[in-house]
Each structure stands twice: as C-alpha cells, then as structure tokens.
Amino acid sequence: MRNLKICHINARSIYASRCHNKRDELAVVASVHDFDILCVTESWLSSNVDNSCIPLSGSSEPFRFDRNSHGGGVMAYVKSDLFCTRRRDLEQGGVEIMWLNYKLTHRNRLLIAVCYQPPNSADADRFFFRMCCCNVINDFLSDASTTILFVGDFNDLSIGKPFQQKTELFRLFNMFNFHQVIQSPTRC
C-alpha cells in the first residue's frame, strides 16, 4: 500500500484575471513537496473558468465544486497515476463539501471530504453543514473498509479553547473519534 501525501491550501483565488495568480505558487508547492493529492479551498472559480486554464503538471484534470459567485469553492488535484473518483451522490447543494473516493487496497478506501465553511455563515447554514457531515459519517460508520478524512477551511474557532467552549462542529467530529491535526490558527 502506498503512503499518500495530502495537502490542503486555502488559496483565496487560484485564478485571478488581474496581476496576482496563485497557480504558479501551487505548482511550486506541489513539485517541491511531491503531494499525491492537493486540496484547495476558496478557489474562487466559476464555470466560466475552464480546467485547461488551471492545469497542474503531473495531475489529472482537477475535481471542482465551484460556488459560481464571489469567493468560496473547493477543488482537488490528484496525481495522474492515482485512481480517484468524485462521489457526487454524497454532496448536498448549498454546502461546500466535495467528496473523493480513493481506493487504498483491494478492500479498503479513503473517503476525502474537501470542505469550506464561510466565516460569516448563519447558524442555520452551520447546522446544515454539520448534518451533511454527520449523514456521510453515519452511512460509513459500520464500514470498516472505509476511512474518512476531512480537510479544509472550517472557520471554526475551537482551537485552544476548553471543551465546554468548543463549537458544535468540533463536538460532532469528537463524538465520532475524529482527530484534529491542526493545533493552532493558520491565519490570524
């Protein structure tokens, strides 16, 4: 079984028509660190941007979940020698969670959720986001052959707080024994 190198980057616009373009930065990061899967949040892409405008050397055509309005959007580049599929059947409209399925072995798979939750989300939107996560977790909870990985920008302010002050999203993930890798804010 291959060890996967997975990265998450919050791009805040991968394809700007003006002077600053982060595609070059992504290409450098991907080549220097040799990531197998590069997950991107806040791609700021719309259906007006063709995949041919945002290639990444050594990767297949990117998987995209565009918001089609200013901000948001998630995407993932997967090395061309890996077989990964998108699970649109697990996705819900209005929630920026894109699900990818990667076959680890003949019997085991990795389900990757590339997520973005805007910082100014209303309570009802945050609740719906949690329910979408919970539904997929529940669907695969009894499936020992599936590992679920959530990556992204949750705009969740639970880091460093006592358990009583943790957010509902943190409590949900904790209830299902997920472990948070990031232990400090990634942006101030």
C-alpha positions as a LaTeX table, in Angstrom:
\begin{tabular}{lrrr}
\hline
Residue & $x$ (\AA) & $y$ (\AA) & $z$ (\AA) \\
\hline
Met1 & 0.00 & 0.00 & 0.00 \\
Arg2 & 1.26 & 3.45 & $-0.95$ \\
Asn3 & 1.73 & 6.20 & 1.64 \\
Leu4 & $-0.28$ & 9.19 & 0.47 \\
Lys5 & 0.91 & 12.77 & 0.81 \\
Ile6 & $-2.12$ & 15.01 & 1.07 \\
Cys7 & $-2.01$ & 18.79 & 1.37 \\
His8 & $-4.63$ & 21.46 & 1.99 \\
Ile9 & $-4.17$ & 25.06 & 0.85 \\
Asn10 & $-6.58$ & 27.95 & 1.29 \\
Ala11 & $-5.88$ & 29.78 & $-1.97$ \\
Arg12 & $-8.25$ & 32.74 & $-1.73$ \\
Ser13 & $-8.45$ & 32.75 & $-5.55$ \\
Ile14 & $-6.46$ & 30.31 & $-7.64$ \\
Tyr15 & $-7.17$ & 32.03 & $-10.93$ \\
Ala16 & $-7.21$ & 35.80 & $-10.78$ \\
Ser17 & $-7.63$ & 37.60 & $-14.05$ \\
Arg18 & $-5.64$ & 40.51 & $-12.65$ \\
Cys19 & $-1.92$ & 40.56 & $-11.86$ \\
His20 & $-1.67$ & 38.04 & $-8.98$ \\
Asn21 & $-2.04$ & 34.42 & $-9.94$ \\
Lys22 & $-1.63$ & 31.61 & $-7.42$ \\
Arg23 & $-1.42$ & 28.79 & $-9.95$ \\
Asp24 & 2.34 & 29.27 & $-10.11$ \\
Glu25 & 2.61 & 29.13 & $-6.32$ \\
Leu26 & 0.56 & 25.91 & $-6.24$ \\
Ala27 & 2.77 & 24.38 & $-8.93$ \\
Val28 & 5.91 & 25.13 & $-6.88$ \\
Val29 & 4.41 & 23.75 & $-3.65$ \\
Ala30 & 3.18 & 20.62 & $-5.42$ \\
Ser31 & 6.52 & 19.90 & $-7.11$ \\
Val32 & 8.75 & 20.68 & $-4.12$ \\
His33 & 6.72 & 18.53 & $-1.72$ \\
Asp34 & 5.56 & 15.91 & $-4.24$ \\
Phe35 & 1.97 & 15.75 & $-2.95$ \\
Asp36 & $-0.31$ & 13.00 & $-4.21$ \\
Ile37 & $-3.47$ & 14.95 & $-3.56$ \\
Leu38 & $-3.58$ & 18.74 & $-3.28$ \\
Cys39 & $-6.86$ & 20.03 & $-1.82$ \\
Val40 & $-7.71$ & 23.70 & $-2.33$ \\
Thr41 & $-10.34$ & 25.81 & $-0.59$ \\
Glu42 & $-11.56$ & 29.24 & $-1.58$ \\
Ser43 & $-10.67$ & 28.54 & $-5.21$ \\
Trp44 & $-13.00$ & 31.38 & $-6.23$ \\
Leu45 & $-13.65$ & 29.60 & $-9.52$ \\
Ser46 & $-16.83$ & 29.61 & $-11.57$ \\
Ser47 & $-17.99$ & 27.59 & $-14.54$ \\
Asn48 & $-16.56$ & 30.39 & $-16.71$ \\
Val49 & $-13.02$ & 29.12 & $-15.98$ \\
Asp50 & $-12.13$ & 26.03 & $-17.97$ \\
Asn51 & $-9.89$ & 23.34 & $-16.46$ \\
Ser52 & $-7.41$ & 23.97 & $-19.27$ \\
Cys53 & $-6.72$ & 27.36 & $-17.64$ \\
Ile54 & $-5.67$ & 25.81 & $-14.31$ \\
Pro55 & $-3.56$ & 22.72 & $-15.07$ \\
Leu56 & $-1.09$ & 21.27 & $-12.58$ \\
Ser57 & 1.78 & 19.27 & $-14.03$ \\
Gly58 & 1.61 & 15.56 & $-13.19$ \\
Ser59 & $-2.03$ & 15.78 & $-12.10$ \\
Ser60 & $-5.23$ & 14.71 & $-13.73$ \\
Glu61 & $-7.88$ & 17.28 & $-14.54$ \\
Pro62 & $-8.89$ & 18.84 & $-11.21$ \\
Phe63 & $-12.04$ & 17.88 & $-9.35$ \\
Arg64 & $-14.04$ & 21.06 & $-8.71$ \\
Phe65 & $-17.01$ & 22.22 & $-6.67$ \\
Asp66 & $-17.48$ & 25.82 & $-7.77$ \\
Arg67 & $-19.65$ & 28.31 & $-5.95$ \\
Asn68 & $-20.24$ & 30.35 & $-9.12$ \\
Ser69 & $-20.33$ & 33.57 & $-7.14$ \\
His70 & $-17.61$ & 35.60 & $-5.42$ \\
Gly71 & $-15.48$ & 33.59 & $-3.00$ \\
Gly72 & $-15.71$ & 30.01 & $-1.82$ \\
Gly73 & $-15.36$ & 26.88 & $-3.89$ \\
Val74 & $-13.24$ & 23.78 & $-3.33$ \\
Met75 & $-11.13$ & 21.69 & $-5.66$ \\
Ala76 & $-8.54$ & 18.92 & $-5.66$ \\
Tyr77 & $-5.64$ & 17.96 & $-7.87$ \\
Val78 & $-4.81$ & 14.24 & $-7.87$ \\
Lys79 & $-1.63$ & 12.77 & $-9.35$ \\
Ser80 & $-2.39$ & 11.23 & $-12.70$ \\
Asp81 & $-1.14$ & 7.77 & $-11.64$ \\
Leu82 & $-3.74$ & 7.54 & $-8.84$ \\
Phe83 & $-7.30$ & 6.36 & $-9.37$ \\
Cys84 & $-9.63$ & 8.69 & $-7.55$ \\
Thr85 & $-13.30$ & 9.35 & $-8.23$ \\
Arg86 & $-15.72$ & 12.03 & $-7.15$ \\
Arg87 & $-18.74$ & 10.95 & $-5.09$ \\
Arg88 & $-21.40$ & 13.44 & $-6.21$ \\
Asp89 & $-24.03$ & 11.20 & $-4.61$ \\
Leu90 & $-22.74$ & 12.28 & $-1.18$ \\
Glu91 & $-22.81$ & 16.01 & $-1.95$ \\
Gln92 & $-25.60$ & 18.40 & $-1.00$ \\
Gly93 & $-26.47$ & 21.66 & $-2.73$ \\
Gly94 & $-25.59$ & 24.77 & $-0.76$ \\
Val95 & $-22.81$ & 23.07 & 1.23 \\
Glu96 & $-19.23$ & 23.31 & 0.01 \\
Ile97 & $-18.13$ & 19.74 & 0.64 \\
Met98 & $-16.71$ & 17.75 & $-2.26$ \\
Trp99 & $-16.28$ & 14.02 & $-1.65$ \\
Leu100 & $-13.50$ & 12.00 & $-3.28$ \\
Asn101 & $-13.06$ & 8.24 & $-3.18$ \\
Tyr102 & $-9.56$ & 6.78 & $-3.34$ \\
Lys103 & $-9.01$ & 3.04 & $-3.36$ \\
Leu104 & $-6.25$ & 2.23 & $-0.86$ \\
Thr105 & $-6.17$ & $-1.54$ & $-1.39$ \\
His106 & $-8.42$ & $-4.14$ & $-2.96$ \\
Arg107 & $-10.76$ & $-3.91$ & 0.06 \\
Asn108 & $-10.05$ & $-0.53$ & 1.65 \\
Arg109 & $-10.77$ & 3.00 & 0.57 \\
Leu110 & $-10.18$ & 6.54 & 1.73 \\
Leu111 & $-13.11$ & 8.94 & 1.52 \\
Ile112 & $-11.82$ & 12.53 & 1.41 \\
Ala113 & $-14.08$ & 15.49 & 2.15 \\
Val114 & $-12.70$ & 18.78 & 0.84 \\
Cys115 & $-14.64$ & 21.38 & 2.84 \\
Tyr116 & $-15.15$ & 25.11 & 3.05 \\
Gln117 & $-17.45$ & 26.82 & 5.53 \\
Pro118 & $-17.53$ & 30.62 & 5.24 \\
Pro119 & $-16.68$ & 32.53 & 8.42 \\
Asn120 & $-19.90$ & 34.52 & 8.34 \\
Ser121 & $-22.21$ & 31.51 & 7.94 \\
Ala122 & $-25.61$ & 31.82 & 9.57 \\
Asp123 & $-26.44$ & 29.36 & 12.36 \\
Ala124 & $-28.85$ & 27.51 & 10.05 \\
Asp125 & $-26.10$ & 27.11 & 7.42 \\
Arg126 & $-23.64$ & 25.84 & 10.05 \\
Phe127 & $-26.27$ & 23.35 & 11.23 \\
Phe128 & $-26.85$ & 22.11 & 7.65 \\
Phe129 & $-23.07$ & 21.78 & 7.14 \\
Arg130 & $-22.83$ & 19.62 & 10.29 \\
Met131 & $-25.78$ & 17.49 & 9.22 \\
Cys132 & $-24.22$ & 16.84 & 5.80 \\
Cys133 & $-21.01$ & 15.69 & 7.52 \\
Cys134 & $-22.96$ & 13.61 & 10.02 \\
Asn135 & $-25.04$ & 11.88 & 7.32 \\
Val136 & $-21.97$ & 10.64 & 5.46 \\
Ile137 & $-20.21$ & 9.60 & 8.67 \\
Asn138 & $-23.30$ & 7.62 & 9.68 \\
Asp139 & $-23.52$ & 5.99 & 6.23 \\
Phe140 & $-19.96$ & 4.65 & 6.53 \\
Leu141 & $-19.68$ & 4.19 & 10.31 \\
Ser142 & $-20.16$ & 0.43 & 10.21 \\
Asp143 & $-17.96$ & 0.01 & 7.11 \\
Ala144 & $-14.56$ & $-0.99$ & 8.49 \\
Ser145 & $-13.06$ & $-0.81$ & 4.99 \\
Thr146 & $-13.62$ & 2.97 & 4.72 \\
Thr147 & $-11.51$ & 5.67 & 6.34 \\
Ile148 & $-12.85$ & 9.22 & 6.23 \\
Leu149 & $-10.61$ & 12.27 & 6.08 \\
Phe150 & $-11.95$ & 15.82 & 6.39 \\
Val151 & $-9.68$ & 18.57 & 5.05 \\
Gly152 & $-10.44$ & 22.22 & 4.50 \\
Asp153 & $-11.22$ & 25.55 & 6.00 \\
Phe154 & $-13.98$ & 25.17 & 8.56 \\
Asn155 & $-13.61$ & 28.67 & 10.01 \\
Asp156 & $-14.08$ & 27.01 & 13.36 \\
Leu157 & $-12.72$ & 28.82 & 16.38 \\
Ser158 & $-12.35$ & 25.82 & 18.71 \\
Ile159 & $-8.55$ & 25.60 & 18.76 \\
Gly160 & $-7.12$ & 26.24 & 22.20 \\
Lys161 & $-10.48$ & 26.52 & 23.98 \\
Pro162 & $-11.64$ & 24.30 & 26.84 \\
Phe163 & $-14.06$ & 21.55 & 25.81 \\
Gln164 & $-17.08$ & 23.43 & 27.20 \\
Gln165 & $-16.39$ & 26.26 & 24.73 \\
Lys166 & $-15.79$ & 24.10 & 21.67 \\
Thr167 & $-18.11$ & 24.60 & 18.69 \\
Glu168 & $-20.80$ & 22.15 & 17.65 \\
Leu169 & $-18.72$ & 21.11 & 14.62 \\
Phe170 & $-15.78$ & 20.22 & 16.88 \\
Arg171 & $-18.12$ & 18.27 & 19.18 \\
Leu172 & $-19.57$ & 16.37 & 16.22 \\
Phe173 & $-16.15$ & 15.29 & 14.99 \\
Asn174 & $-15.10$ & 14.44 & 18.56 \\
Met175 & $-18.22$ & 12.28 & 19.02 \\
Phe176 & $-17.11$ & 10.13 & 16.05 \\
Asn177 & $-13.48$ & 9.96 & 17.28 \\
Phe178 & $-12.00$ & 12.14 & 14.55 \\
His179 & $-8.70$ & 13.77 & 15.45 \\
Gln180 & $-7.78$ & 17.34 & 14.67 \\
Val181 & $-4.29$ & 17.67 & 13.23 \\
Ile182 & $-4.09$ & 21.47 & 13.17 \\
Gln183 & $-3.44$ & 22.74 & 16.69 \\
Ser184 & $-3.02$ & 26.46 & 16.10 \\
Pro185 & $-4.77$ & 29.03 & 13.91 \\
Thr186 & $-3.43$ & 29.03 & 10.35 \\
Arg187 & $-4.36$ & 32.64 & 9.77 \\
Cys188 & $-4.85$ & 35.49 & 12.21 \\
\hline
\end{tabular}
